[in-house]
Amino acid sequence: MIYNEIHQLRDTGFSNSAIAKKLKISRNRVIDYGNMTPDDFCEFVLSLQNRSKKLDPYHEEIVGWLKEHPDLTGAQIFDWLEERLGVSAIAENTVRNYVNELREIYHIPKQAEERTFSAVPELPMGQQIQVDFGQKKVLTTDGTFKRLYFIGFVLAHSRFKYVEFLDRPFRASDLIHMHENAFRHFGGMSREIVYDQDRLLMVSENSGDLIMTAEFTKYQQTRKFKVYLCRKSDPQSKGKIEQVIKYVKYNFVKNRTFANLIDWQDACMKWLKRTGNYKVHHNIKKRPFEVHALEKEHLQKVSGTYIFEKVFTSSITRDVGPDNVIRFDANRYSVPRGTYRKGAPNIVYVQSDGAYLYIRLQQHGEVLAKHPLATGKGELISEESHRERNTIKRDLLIEQIQEQLTDTKMADWLIEQLTERYPRHLIDQLKVVQSVIANYPDFVDEALHELKRLKLSSANDLRDIASSLEIQQQKNLSKVGTINEKYKDLVAPERTADIYLSVLQGGEQR
């Protein structure tokens, strides 16, 4: 059934991802089944029926888990097999494939827990504009693919829309220009504007106290509109604009060929007039352009022209990843190790002069990193010093261990072994050695010799050996204590000196 449905949906025009989502199966399976002829699929099914599988002995347990928890993933079942049944030496991919086959045989689709939403009351005219960003890869006239970036605006009451595209990532100056264009298109601005937590707008949420970028703060204070930033994972707060982003992607952009940005933007404006703002909206049951004609009177007038001279290009911001790398113009650039901090905003400011890329922690602060601009795409531009580990802490630990261990030769041997075997986790291993010295001071030297005799070279092994030696000593002391306890009430008789003299002279003992 799955095989037939995949081919029917493919013939209808569904993509592999759409088929996988609709049938609740993996995209890889859609591709594999889609490439099989009916004869190939019959042979595949027969091979599945005839061959035994590593997980067949656990068939009943896995089926039981799936029936009880239909939303279980293959990764979870892989973990449960090891935890509950002690199954090892089986690859996770093998478990995943086996689980997918069981779902198909027993008709157990994967059921994800769905969030429940409630309808948001309609807002009054002129109250709110919602804004969001999108991007999509499109086919160009020369046969290649290009990623386009766009911003969408929608009046929350009338659903009247404005969309603008770029062929590169947005900058703060682009965002402000496009706000001005949208206000002209709408004939005014709303009292409040709703945004997602985007790096072009906000540096940090700061527990509710919003810290916005300098350029956008200046613009917002000039235009005097209220900013509302959605919480993370809170799509219902800006559901209207999210629908617009999807509408643009799958109605205007899909299957359209890109020649140049001017023609593309012109086609988008014609699409808005012809379709986006003309067709009857499924919720309000009215045409957005007709409702906009009434709402326009309730919008605040935008006076004058905003001056852009003070919008600095240096304020382009980028996120620092856990690998201490930023992305800029389809390439990656390194920053010093330790720049990324868990729980921190991890925002840096970047500026390019055409030859070099400058990275700063503060907008006008000292240069954190300077790299020559990459000539291609997909490159990693890295500086050697950025990859160096913190040697001060490592050297201090080594020095302390050498002082704490009495046998200097054995200490040097241990450090040499750990350095060779654990170059990336040497500091962690040294910390374990220090804990062994602190917790087992009477046994660490013996444990170290035993570690070398057994040809082991892990700090964890050293800890285990020292712990075993301590336990063994406690057992020996316990046995000695038991013998003494047995005779604790016995008292040696007191004898006079005459008795000992008599014994020495050969007399009878009385």
N, C-alpha and C positions, 0 to 999 in steps of 0.2 A: 504493500500500500504506500509506504513512504517513497519507494522508488518511483512509482507511477505519479504520485503527487508532485515530486520534485520536477519531473519532466513536463508535467502539465503546466506548472507555474512558470517554468523556464520558457515554454512556448508562448505563454501569455505576456512575457516581458519582465518578469520579476528578476531582480538581481539575486546573487547567491546569498548576500546578507539578509535581504528581505525574506527569502525562502526559509533560511535558518530561523529567523525570528518568528515567522508565521507557523512553522511546523515544530518549533521549540526543540531543534536539534542543532548540532554544531555546524559551523560553516564548512569545515573540512569534509564532513560527511556529505554535505550537499554537493561539493565539488567532486568527490570520489564517485558518488552515485550518478551524478550528472554526466560524467565521462564514460560510464559503462553502457554498453549495448545490452539489450534484453538477454542475449545469450551469455554475455560476460557476467551479468547479475545472477543468472541461474546457477552458473558454475560457482560463483562466490558464495551463494546461499548454501549450496550442497557442501562446499568445503567447510563451512561453519558447522554444519550438522554432523559431519563425519569426523572432525578432528577434536581431540580432547584439549582442554585448556587448563592452564595453571590454576585458575580460580574456581574450577568446577567443584572441588571439595568444599568450597565455602558458598556455593550457590544459594542454598536455602537461607543462610544468614543474611546475605546481601539483599535478596529479594524481600525478606522480612523488614530490613531497614528501610528499603525504598517504599514499601507499602505504608509503613508507619510515618515516614518523613519524606514525602515526594520531592521536597525541595533540596534534598541532600546532593552535594556536588561529588564528582569523582575524587577530588582531593580530600574531602571529608571521609569518604568511605576508605580511601587509601590509609588515612590516619587511624580509623576505627579498626581496620584489619590488623594493624600492628599493635594497637593498644589493647583490644579486646580478645583477639585470637592469636596474637603472637606471630603473625604472618610477616615474613621479611623476604628479601631477595626477589621482590617483584617490583617492576618499574611502575611508576605512577601512571604512565600512559597506557600500560596494559590494563590497569584497573579502570581507567576512564573508558576505554573502548569496550570492556566487558560490561560496565554499567550501562553504556548507551545501548548495547544489544539487549540487555535485560529489560530496559525501559520499552524497547520496541516489541519484544516478545510478550511482555505482560501488560502492555498498554498503560505504562505509568509515566505520563508526561511530567517534565520538571515544572513544578508550580512555585513561582516566586511570589513572595508576599507582596501584595500590592498596597500602595498607600491610598488612603481615602481622602478625598478632597470635598470641600463644600463650595458652592457658588459664591463669588464675591459680589456684593451689591453694586449695581451700576452707579458710576460716579457722576456728579453734576457736570454740566458743560464748563469747559475751561479749567477744570480742576487739575488734571494730570496728563502728562506725557510720559510714556514708557520708552526706554532706550536699551538696546542690546546690540551685540556684535555677532557676526557670523563669518564663516569662510568656506570656500568650496573649490575643489580642483575642477578645471574646465579644459576642454579640448580647444586647442588653438588652430588657426587656419594653416599653420605649417606642420600640423600633425603631432605636435608635442602637447604636453599638459602644463598648465600654469595655475598656481593657486591665487585666487582672488579673495580679497577681504572686503567686508561691507558692514555698514552700520544701519540699523533700522530705527525709525521713530514712529510712534503711533499715538494719536490722541485717544485717550482711554474711553471717552464717551462716544465719539462718532466713529471710531476705528479708522479714521483717515490716516494714511501712511505716507512716509517719505523714506527713501532708501538711497544710499550713495556708496559707490564702490571705489576701491583702490587696488593697485596691483602689487602692493607691498604692505607690511604691517603698519598699523596706525601709530602716529605720534601724537603728543599732546596738542600740538598746533593744528593737526588734522581734525582732531576731535572738536576743537573750538570752532574752526571754520565750518564744519558740517552742522554744528548747532545753529550757526547763523543762517546757513542755507535752509535748514529745516524750518526755522522760524519764519523766513521769508515765504517758504512754500505753504505753511499753515496760515500765514497772515497774522502771526502773533505768537506768544508763548503762554504756557499754562502757569498756574501758581506754584506747582511742584513738579519735579521730574524724578522718575524712578529709574535707578541704575542697578546693575549687578556690581559686585565688588571687583572692579577691574583695576589693573595696575596703572592705567592712564589717569584714573580718577583718584585713587586712594593709595596711600602708603601703608597705613595701618588702621585697624578697627579700634584698637586700644580700649577694649571692654566697653564699647558703646560711644566713646569719645572719638569721632571720626577725624583722622589726620589725612587730609587730601593733599594732592600735589600742589606745588606753589602756583603753577599756571592755571589750573582749574579753579583753585581757590580765588585767585584774582578775577577770573572770568565770572564766577558765580556771584561774587560780591558786587561786580559791576552790573550784571543783569538782574540781580536780586530775585532769583527764584529759589524755592526751597528744595534742598536735595534730600532724597530718600534712598538709602542704600539697602538693598535686600540682604537678609541674613543668608549665610551659606546654606545650601540644600533647602531653599525656600522658594521653589518655582512658582507657587500660586500667587506670590506677591507681584509677579510681573508676567502672568500667564498670557496676557494679550500680546505683548511683544514677542514672546517665545513662539506663539502661533504665526506671527508675521515672519520671523526668521525662517521657520519651516516652509511657509508659503513661498517665500522668495527662492529658497533652495530648490524646491521640488516643483514649482510652477514656472518661474521665470528662468532660473539658471539651468535646470536639467535639460540635457541634450542640446544646449545652445553653444555655438562656436564663437570663440573670442578672437577678434582681430586687433582691436586697440581699445584703450580705456574710454576715449571720447565717444566712439560709436556704441560701446557697451552701455555707458551711462545714459546716452540718448535713448537707446532701446529700452532701458529700465524705466525711464520717465514715461515713455509711451505706454509701457505695460501697466504702470500704475494708473494712468488715465483710462486705459482700455479695460483693465481687468482688476488690478489690486484695489482701486478705489471706486470702481464702477459696479462690480457684481454685488448682488444682495448678500449681506453678511449673514451667516447661518444662525448667529445668536440674536442680533437685534432686528433681523428680518427687514433691513432697510439698506439702501445703497449708501456707503460711507460718504461719498461726495455730496449727497443731498443733506445728510445730517450735519456735515461740516459747514455747509452754508449757514446753518443756524448757530452752530457752536462758535464759528469765527467771531461773532459779535461779543462773545464772552471771554475771548483771549486778551491777554495784556499786550498792549502795543510795544514793539521793540523800537526804541528811538535811537537815532544816530547809527554810526558804523563803529564796530568794535575795532580798536587799534591793536594790531598784532605785532608791532615792532618789538615788544618786550617779551614775546614768547620765545624762550631760549630752546635751541635744538639740543642743548646738553641735558634737557630734562627727559629724554627718552629713557624709560625705565625698563628693566628686565629682572626676571626672577632668577635667583641663584639656586641651582639644584643641589641635592645632597652630595653629588660628586664634585661640587665646587666648580661648576661650569655654567655659563650663560649662553643663550642663543641669540644670534643677531644675523639677520639677512641669510637665513638657511645654513649658517655655520655655527660652530661652537667655539667659545673662547674660555680659557681657564682663568680662575682667580686664585689667590693664595689659599692653601689648605687652612681650614678653620673659618673661612668667611661665612660658610653656611652654618647656621646655628638652629638647632631644633626648637620650634616654638617661636622663633623670631620672625619679623616680616620678611627678611632675606631679599630686600630690594636694593638694586644698584642703579646708578645713573650712567648712561653711556653716551658718548659723543664721538663723531667721526669727522676727520678733516679731509677725507678722501684717500689718505695713505695709511693712517693708523686709527685704531679704535682705542679710546680712552675710557676706562671704567673707574667710577668713583662711588664711595659709600654715601657721600653728601653731594648735593647738586653742584656746589662750587667748592668742594673740598679737595684734598690732595688726591693725586692719581693713585688708585689701588693697583691697577694693571694697565699696561700698554702693549698692544699687539699690532703687527702689520695686518692690514685687511686681507682676508682670504680672496684668492682670485676665482675660485670655483664655488661649488656648493657641496654641502655635506662634509666639510673639512673640520678637523679638530685642531685649533691653534692653541698650543700649550707651551708654557715656559717651564724649564727644568726646575727652577726654584720653587714653583707652585706645587710640585709633586713631592718635595722633600718632607720627610716626617720630622716630628719634633724630637731631635736627638738629645736635648738637655735632660728631659725626664728619663729617657732610656739610660743614659750614661750615669745619672744619679742613682738609679736603681741598681745598676751593675756594681757601682762603687760600694753601695751599702751592703750588698750581698757578699762581696769579697771581704769586707771587714767583719761581717757577722759569722761567716763560716771559718772554723779553725783550720781546716785542711785547705790551704790556698791552691794546691795543685788540683784537687777535686773540684774546687769552686771554679777555677779557670776552665776545666773540662766541661762542667755543666753549662756554663755560659756559652762556650763554644758550640756545644751541641744544640742548645736552644736557639742560638742565632742562626745556625745553619738550617735547622728544621722548621722554625717558625719565624721567618723574616717579617711577615706582616702582623704577627700577633706576639711579637717578642715582649712588649711591655706587659701584656696580660699574663704571659708565662712567668715573667720576673715577679709580678705581684703575687702569683701563687707560691713561688719559692719563698718569698718573704713571709707569707702566712704560715708556711710549714716551719720556718725557723722560729716564728713567734709561738706557734701552738705546740710544737714537738721539739723543744730545744735539746732534750736528752736523747733523742733518737735520730736527729737529722743527719749526723755524720755517718752513723751506721746505715741509714736509709740511702744515703748518697752512694756508699760503696756497693750496696746491694743493687741499686739502680744500674750502676756500671757493669756489675757482674752479669745481670740479666739482659744486658745490651738494650736497655730502654733509654729514652731521652726526652721524656715529657715531664713537666712540672707536676702534672696531675698524677702521674705514676709515682713520683717522689712523695707526694702527699699520701697516696694510698699505702705505700710501703711503710712510711713513718707511723701512720695510723695503725697498721697491722702490728708493728713492733710494740706499740704502746698497749694494745689490747692483749697481746701475748704475755707481756710482763704482768699485767693485771691478773690474768688467769693463773700465772705461776704464784703470785703473792696470795691469791685466794686459796690455792691448795695448801700452802704452808700454814695459813691461818686456820684451816680446818683441822690439821693435826694438833696444833696447840690447843684448840678448843676442846679436843677429846680428853686431854689430860690436865685440864685447867684446875680440877679440884684435888689432884694428888699433891700431898705434902711430904717432903723428905723427912725421915725420922732424925731426931737429934741424938747424937752419941757422944759420950765423953771421950777424953783422950786415952783413958785406960783401955778402952775397947780396941782402938787402933794399935796400941802397943802390944796387946795380946795377939792380935792377928799377925803382926810383924814377927812375933816370937814363935809362932806356930801353934798357939793355943786355940781352943774352940771359941767361936763367936757366940756371945750370949745375946 
